[in-house]
């Protein structure tokens, strides 16, 4: 699973981290989750260090790939939540993939066997990737089952998402019809402006552009607490933290419903999702959200 965007600054890393943590919590969804930091900036690794007070990891993703297996880099943070750290040496991975590939096909499929080796140990594997379309991201996409396109709900950003799907992802499916098995789970709206009227107008336009079925009903609205998570680490210590976990609980529920639709029908048609935990636009905690235990991140 990859949450990605060709434009930085939309909260992709925080969204990925919090979605992975939410899915793994025994008191919520009790999923076995692996989070892998592939971004050169290694922001997820910094966030994990702050969140779990962990300073050292056995091996970075780059070193693991260079060794030919990801197993030795896996570090358990909780019973359900494992992690593979990133590093500023991620740029070396491009050279590694190119130097050890005999063809374009080899480059695109470079990580597939390594991911296949561990994927059955987990319910979900989340990759945090750079906001780019380089050799490493190509290989991650080809090893993934689902892509979420995170889009800032602005008119200029819509064109970028359209290009990302139509001119980047679709050619992969066309060029590697036997090997490429990923689906676009949907476009995830990220509302970063404080003007509510403009937010709603842009969100509606996003739905018109991509179609109701292809846009997540769950909206990641800008919250100070989400920004704090990115700066200080993720926490679940008060009611404002609980709101954010409610928001991402809805995102995970909707994601699972979309995956179920893909697996049953090969598409998402006439898809609906009603928020159960948190109404992002109205900033209201819903009944299931009020049941989320304020018990810290680690369980």
Buried (B, 14 or more C-beta within 10 A) or exposed (E): BBBBBBBEEBBBBBBBBBBBBBBBBEEBBEBBBBBBBBBBBBBBBBBBBBBBEBEEBEBBBBBBBBEEBBBEBBBEBBEBBBBBBBBEBBEBBBEBBEEEBEEEEEBBBBBBEBBEEBBEEBBBBBBBBBBBBBBBBBBBBBBBBBBBBBBBBBEEBBEBBBEBBEEBBEEBBEEBEEBBBBBBBBBBBBBBBEEEEEBEEBBEBBBEBBBEBBBBBBBBBBBEBBEBBBEEBBBBEEEEBBBBBBBBBBBBBBBBBBBEBBEEEEEBEEBEBEBBBBBBEEEEBBEBBEEBEEEEBBB
